[in-house]
Amino acid sequence: MTVMKRRSKMISVRLSEQEYRNLVALCEQRGARSLSDLARDAMSGLLSDGNGKAVEVERLQGRVMELENEVRRLARMLERD
């Protein structure tokens, strides 16, 4: 059994509804236990990568997810017609 490190610090960010929905979808897609775990993993990647490539990849992945959501939304609209 993995022993979890006690965490005592907290940060807070504000998200738009769309950003939050995208984050929840990403959490489910990646099988993360929680939004906090997903955010912690993402920040860990940023902190360990000094050249900024992880930042760009994450940004591109987020944009691709937004586009996928938009394509699904448009497809649902077409199905209704």
Distance bins in CASP14 RR format, pairs under 12 A and 6 or more apart:
PFRMAT RR
TARGET T0000
AUTHOR 0000-0000-0000
RMODE 2
METHOD distances of the structure
MODEL  1
2 33 0 0 0 0 0 1 0 0 0 0 0
4 33 0 0 0 0 0 1 0 0 0 0 0
4 36 0 0 0 0 0 1 0 0 0 0 0
4 37 0 0 0 0 0 1 0 0 0 0 0
4 40 0 0 0 0 0 1 0 0 0 0 0
5 40 0 0 0 0 0 1 0 0 0 0 0
7 36 0 0 0 0 1 0 0 0 0 0 0
7 37 0 0 0 0 0 1 0 0 0 0 0
7 40 0 0 0 0 1 0 0 0 0 0 0
9 40 0 0 0 0 0 1 0 0 0 0 0
9 43 0 0 0 0 0 1 0 0 0 0 0
10 36 0 0 0 0 1 0 0 0 0 0 0
10 39 0 0 0 0 0 1 0 0 0 0 0
10 40 0 0 0 0 0 1 0 0 0 0 0
11 36 0 0 0 0 0 1 0 0 0 0 0
11 39 0 0 0 0 1 0 0 0 0 0 0
11 40 0 0 0 0 0 1 0 0 0 0 0
11 43 0 0 0 0 1 0 0 0 0 0 0
12 36 0 0 0 0 0 1 0 0 0 0 0
12 39 0 0 0 0 0 1 0 0 0 0 0
13 19 0 0 0 0 1 0 0 0 0 0 0
13 20 0 0 0 0 0 1 0 0 0 0 0
13 23 0 0 0 0 0 1 0 0 0 0 0
13 35 0 0 0 0 0 1 0 0 0 0 0
13 36 0 0 0 0 0 1 0 0 0 0 0
13 39 0 0 0 0 1 0 0 0 0 0 0
13 42 0 0 0 0 0 1 0 0 0 0 0
13 43 0 0 0 0 0 1 0 0 0 0 0
14 20 0 0 0 0 1 0 0 0 0 0 0
15 21 0 0 0 0 1 0 0 0 0 0 0
15 22 0 0 0 0 1 0 0 0 0 0 0
15 23 1 0 0 1 0 0 0 0 0 0 0
15 24 0 0 0 0 0 1 0 0 0 0 0
15 35 0 0 0 0 1 0 0 0 0 0 0
15 39 0 0 0 0 0 1 0 0 0 0 0
16 22 0 0 0 0 1 0 0 0 0 0 0
16 23 0 0 0 0 0 1 0 0 0 0 0
16 66 0 0 0 0 0 1 0 0 0 0 0
17 23 0 0 0 0 0 1 0 0 0 0 0
17 24 0 0 0 0 0 1 0 0 0 0 0
18 24 0 0 0 0 0 1 0 0 0 0 0
18 25 0 0 0 0 0 1 0 0 0 0 0
18 62 0 0 0 0 0 1 0 0 0 0 0
18 65 0 0 0 0 0 1 0 0 0 0 0
18 66 1 0 0 1 0 0 0 0 0 0 0
18 69 0 0 0 0 1 0 0 0 0 0 0
18 70 0 0 0 0 0 1 0 0 0 0 0
18 73 0 0 0 0 0 1 0 0 0 0 0
19 25 0 0 0 0 0 1 0 0 0 0 0
19 26 0 0 0 0 0 1 0 0 0 0 0
19 35 0 0 0 0 0 1 0 0 0 0 0
19 39 0 0 0 0 0 1 0 0 0 0 0
19 62 0 0 0 0 1 0 0 0 0 0 0
19 65 0 0 0 0 0 1 0 0 0 0 0
19 66 0 0 0 0 1 0 0 0 0 0 0
19 69 0 0 0 0 0 1 0 0 0 0 0
20 26 0 0 0 0 0 1 0 0 0 0 0
20 27 0 0 0 0 0 1 0 0 0 0 0
20 35 0 0 0 0 1 0 0 0 0 0 0
20 39 0 0 0 0 0 1 0 0 0 0 0
21 27 0 0 0 0 0 1 0 0 0 0 0
21 28 0 0 0 0 0 1 0 0 0 0 0
21 35 0 0 0 0 0 1 0 0 0 0 0
21 65 0 0 0 0 1 0 0 0 0 0 0
21 66 0 0 0 0 1 0 0 0 0 0 0
21 69 1 0 0 1 0 0 0 0 0 0 0
21 70 0 0 0 0 0 1 0 0 0 0 0
21 72 0 0 0 0 0 1 0 0 0 0 0
21 73 0 0 0 0 0 1 0 0 0 0 0
22 28 0 0 0 0 0 1 0 0 0 0 0
22 29 0 0 0 0 0 1 0 0 0 0 0
22 35 0 0 0 0 0 1 0 0 0 0 0
22 38 0 0 0 0 0 1 0 0 0 0 0
22 58 0 0 0 0 0 1 0 0 0 0 0
22 61 0 0 0 0 0 1 0 0 0 0 0
22 62 1 0 0 1 0 0 0 0 0 0 0
22 63 0 0 0 0 1 0 0 0 0 0 0
22 64 0 0 0 0 0 1 0 0 0 0 0
22 65 1 0 1 0 0 0 0 0 0 0 0
22 66 1 0 0 1 0 0 0 0 0 0 0
22 67 0 0 0 0 0 1 0 0 0 0 0
22 68 0 0 0 0 1 0 0 0 0 0 0
22 69 1 0 0 1 0 0 0 0 0 0 0
22 70 0 0 0 0 0 1 0 0 0 0 0
23 29 0 0 0 0 0 1 0 0 0 0 0
23 30 0 0 0 0 0 1 0 0 0 0 0
23 32 0 0 0 0 1 0 0 0 0 0 0
23 34 0 0 0 0 0 1 0 0 0 0 0
23 35 1 0 0 1 0 0 0 0 0 0 0
23 36 0 0 0 0 0 1 0 0 0 0 0
23 37 0 0 0 0 0 1 0 0 0 0 0
23 38 1 0 0 1 0 0 0 0 0 0 0
23 39 1 0 0 1 0 0 0 0 0 0 0
23 42 0 0 0 0 1 0 0 0 0 0 0
23 58 0 0 0 0 0 1 0 0 0 0 0
23 61 0 0 0 0 0 1 0 0 0 0 0
23 62 0 0 0 0 1 0 0 0 0 0 0
23 65 0 0 0 0 1 0 0 0 0 0 0
23 66 0 0 0 0 0 1 0 0 0 0 0
23 69 0 0 0 0 0 1 0 0 0 0 0
24 30 0 0 0 0 0 1 0 0 0 0 0
24 31 0 0 0 0 0 1 0 0 0 0 0
24 32 0 0 0 0 0 1 0 0 0 0 0
24 34 0 0 0 0 0 1 0 0 0 0 0
24 35 1 0 0 1 0 0 0 0 0 0 0
24 38 0 0 0 0 1 0 0 0 0 0 0
24 39 0 0 0 0 0 1 0 0 0 0 0
24 65 0 0 0 0 0 1 0 0 0 0 0
24 69 0 0 0 0 0 1 0 0 0 0 0
25 31 0 0 0 0 0 1 0 0 0 0 0
25 32 0 0 0 0 0 1 0 0 0 0 0
25 35 0 0 0 0 0 1 0 0 0 0 0
25 38 0 0 0 0 0 1 0 0 0 0 0
25 61 0 0 0 0 0 1 0 0 0 0 0
25 62 0 0 0 0 1 0 0 0 0 0 0
25 64 0 0 0 0 0 1 0 0 0 0 0
25 65 1 0 0 1 0 0 0 0 0 0 0
25 66 0 0 0 0 0 1 0 0 0 0 0
25 68 0 0 0 0 1 0 0 0 0 0 0
25 69 1 0 0 1 0 0 0 0 0 0 0
25 72 0 0 0 0 0 1 0 0 0 0 0
26 32 1 0 0 1 0 0 0 0 0 0 0
26 35 0 0 0 0 1 0 0 0 0 0 0
26 37 0 0 0 0 0 1 0 0 0 0 0
26 38 1 0 0 1 0 0 0 0 0 0 0
26 39 0 0 0 0 0 1 0 0 0 0 0
26 41 0 0 0 0 0 1 0 0 0 0 0
26 42 0 0 0 0 1 0 0 0 0 0 0
26 58 0 0 0 0 1 0 0 0 0 0 0
26 61 0 0 0 0 1 0 0 0 0 0 0
26 62 1 0 0 1 0 0 0 0 0 0 0
26 64 0 0 0 0 0 1 0 0 0 0 0
26 65 1 0 0 1 0 0 0 0 0 0 0
26 66 0 0 0 0 0 1 0 0 0 0 0
26 68 0 0 0 0 0 1 0 0 0 0 0
26 69 0 0 0 0 0 1 0 0 0 0 0
27 33 0 0 0 0 1 0 0 0 0 0 0
27 34 1 0 0 1 0 0 0 0 0 0 0
27 35 1 0 1 0 0 0 0 0 0 0 0
27 36 0 0 0 0 1 0 0 0 0 0 0
27 37 0 0 0 0 1 0 0 0 0 0 0
27 38 1 0 1 0 0 0 0 0 0 0 0
27 39 0 0 0 0 1 0 0 0 0 0 0
27 40 0 0 0 0 0 1 0 0 0 0 0
27 41 0 0 0 0 0 1 0 0 0 0 0
27 42 0 0 0 0 0 1 0 0 0 0 0
27 65 0 0 0 0 0 1 0 0 0 0 0
28 34 0 0 0 0 0 1 0 0 0 0 0
28 35 0 0 0 0 0 1 0 0 0 0 0
28 38 0 0 0 0 1 0 0 0 0 0 0
28 65 0 0 0 0 0 1 0 0 0 0 0
29 38 0 0 0 0 1 0 0 0 0 0 0
29 61 0 0 0 0 0 1 0 0 0 0 0
29 62 0 0 0 0 0 1 0 0 0 0 0
29 64 0 0 0 0 0 1 0 0 0 0 0
29 65 0 0 0 0 1 0 0 0 0 0 0
29 68 0 0 0 0 0 1 0 0 0 0 0
29 69 0 0 0 0 0 1 0 0 0 0 0
30 37 0 0 0 0 1 0 0 0 0 0 0
30 38 1 0 0 1 0 0 0 0 0 0 0
30 39 0 0 0 0 0 1 0 0 0 0 0
30 41 0 0 0 0 1 0 0 0 0 0 0
30 42 0 0 0 0 1 0 0 0 0 0 0
30 58 0 0 0 0 0 1 0 0 0 0 0
30 61 0 0 0 0 0 1 0 0 0 0 0
30 62 0 0 0 0 0 1 0 0 0 0 0
30 65 0 0 0 0 0 1 0 0 0 0 0
31 37 0 0 0 0 1 0 0 0 0 0 0
31 38 0 0 0 0 1 0 0 0 0 0 0
31 41 0 0 0 0 0 1 0 0 0 0 0
32 38 1 0 1 0 0 0 0 0 0 0 0
32 39 0 0 0 0 1 0 0 0 0 0 0
32 40 0 0 0 0 1 0 0 0 0 0 0
32 41 1 0 0 1 0 0 0 0 0 0 0
32 42 0 0 0 0 1 0 0 0 0 0 0
33 39 0 0 0 0 0 1 0 0 0 0 0
33 40 0 0 0 0 0 1 0 0 0 0 0
33 41 0 0 0 0 0 1 0 0 0 0 0
34 40 0 0 0 0 1 0 0 0 0 0 0
34 41 0 0 0 0 0 1 0 0 0 0 0
35 41 0 0 0 0 0 1 0 0 0 0 0
35 42 0 0 0 0 0 1 0 0 0 0 0
36 42 0 0 0 0 0 1 0 0 0 0 0
36 43 0 0 0 0 0 1 0 0 0 0 0
37 43 0 0 0 0 0 1 0 0 0 0 0
37 44 0 0 0 0 0 1 0 0 0 0 0
38 44 0 0 0 0 0 1 0 0 0 0 0
38 45 0 0 0 0 0 1 0 0 0 0 0
38 58 0 0 0 0 0 1 0 0 0 0 0
39 45 0 0 0 0 0 1 0 0 0 0 0
39 46 0 0 0 0 0 1 0 0 0 0 0
39 58 0 0 0 0 0 1 0 0 0 0 0
40 46 0 0 0 0 0 1 0 0 0 0 0
40 47 0 0 0 0 0 1 0 0 0 0 0
41 47 0 0 0 0 0 1 0 0 0 0 0
41 48 0 0 0 0 0 1 0 0 0 0 0
41 54 0 0 0 0 0 1 0 0 0 0 0
41 58 0 0 0 0 0 1 0 0 0 0 0
42 48 0 0 0 0 0 1 0 0 0 0 0
42 49 0 0 0 0 0 1 0 0 0 0 0
42 54 0 0 0 0 1 0 0 0 0 0 0
42 55 0 0 0 0 1 0 0 0 0 0 0
42 57 0 0 0 0 0 1 0 0 0 0 0
42 58 1 0 0 1 0 0 0 0 0 0 0
42 59 0 0 0 0 0 1 0 0 0 0 0
42 61 0 0 0 0 0 1 0 0 0 0 0
42 62 0 0 0 0 0 1 0 0 0 0 0
43 49 0 0 0 0 0 1 0 0 0 0 0
43 54 0 0 0 0 0 1 0 0 0 0 0
43 55 0 0 0 0 0 1 0 0 0 0 0
43 58 0 0 0 0 0 1 0 0 0 0 0
44 54 0 0 0 0 1 0 0 0 0 0 0
44 58 0 0 0 0 0 1 0 0 0 0 0
45 51 0 0 0 0 0 1 0 0 0 0 0
45 52 0 0 0 0 1 0 0 0 0 0 0
45 53 0 0 0 0 0 1 0 0 0 0 0
45 54 1 0 1 0 0 0 0 0 0 0 0
45 55 0 0 0 0 1 0 0 0 0 0 0
45 57 0 0 0 0 1 0 0 0 0 0 0
45 58 0 0 0 0 1 0 0 0 0 0 0
46 52 1 0 0 1 0 0 0 0 0 0 0
46 53 0 0 0 0 0 1 0 0 0 0 0
46 54 1 0 1 0 0 0 0 0 0 0 0
46 55 1 0 0 1 0 0 0 0 0 0 0
46 56 0 0 0 0 0 1 0 0 0 0 0
46 57 0 0 0 0 0 1 0 0 0 0 0
46 58 1 0 0 1 0 0 0 0 0 0 0
46 59 0 0 0 0 0 1 0 0 0 0 0
47 54 0 0 0 0 1 0 0 0 0 0 0
47 55 0 0 0 0 0 1 0 0 0 0 0
48 54 1 0 0 1 0 0 0 0 0 0 0
48 55 0 0 0 0 0 1 0 0 0 0 0
49 55 1 0 0 1 0 0 0 0 0 0 0
49 56 0 0 0 0 1 0 0 0 0 0 0
49 57 0 0 0 0 1 0 0 0 0 0 0
49 58 0 0 0 0 1 0 0 0 0 0 0
50 56 0 0 0 0 0 1 0 0 0 0 0
51 57 0 0 0 0 0 1 0 0 0 0 0
52 58 0 0 0 0 1 0 0 0 0 0 0
52 59 0 0 0 0 0 1 0 0 0 0 0
53 59 0 0 0 0 0 1 0 0 0 0 0
53 60 0 0 0 0 0 1 0 0 0 0 0
54 60 0 0 0 0 0 1 0 0 0 0 0
54 61 0 0 0 0 0 1 0 0 0 0 0
55 61 0 0 0 0 0 1 0 0 0 0 0
55 62 0 0 0 0 0 1 0 0 0 0 0
56 62 0 0 0 0 0 1 0 0 0 0 0
56 63 0 0 0 0 0 1 0 0 0 0 0
57 63 0 0 0 0 0 1 0 0 0 0 0
57 64 0 0 0 0 0 1 0 0 0 0 0
58 64 0 0 0 0 0 1 0 0 0 0 0
58 65 0 0 0 0 0 1 0 0 0 0 0
59 65 0 0 0 0 0 1 0 0 0 0 0
59 66 0 0 0 0 0 1 0 0 0 0 0
60 66 0 0 0 0 0 1 0 0 0 0 0
60 67 0 0 0 0 0 1 0 0 0 0 0
61 67 0 0 0 0 0 1 0 0 0 0 0
61 68 0 0 0 0 0 1 0 0 0 0 0
62 68 0 0 0 0 1 0 0 0 0 0 0
62 69 0 0 0 0 1 0 0 0 0 0 0
63 69 0 0 0 0 0 1 0 0 0 0 0
63 70 0 0 0 0 0 1 0 0 0 0 0
64 70 0 0 0 0 0 1 0 0 0 0 0
64 71 0 0 0 0 0 1 0 0 0 0 0
65 71 0 0 0 0 0 1 0 0 0 0 0
65 72 0 0 0 0 0 1 0 0 0 0 0
66 72 0 0 0 0 0 1 0 0 0 0 0
66 73 0 0 0 0 0 1 0 0 0 0 0
67 73 0 0 0 0 0 1 0 0 0 0 0
67 74 0 0 0 0 0 1 0 0 0 0 0
68 74 0 0 0 0 0 1 0 0 0 0 0
68 75 0 0 0 0 0 1 0 0 0 0 0
69 75 0 0 0 0 0 1 0 0 0 0 0
69 76 0 0 0 0 0 1 0 0 0 0 0
70 76 0 0 0 0 0 1 0 0 0 0 0
70 77 0 0 0 0 0 1 0 0 0 0 0
71 77 0 0 0 0 0 1 0 0 0 0 0
71 78 0 0 0 0 0 1 0 0 0 0 0
72 78 0 0 0 0 0 1 0 0 0 0 0
72 79 0 0 0 0 0 1 0 0 0 0 0
73 79 0 0 0 0 0 1 0 0 0 0 0
73 80 0 0 0 0 0 1 0 0 0 0 0
74 80 0 0 0 0 0 1 0 0 0 0 0
74 81 0 0 0 0 0 1 0 0 0 0 0
75 81 0 0 0 0 0 1 0 0 0 0 0
END
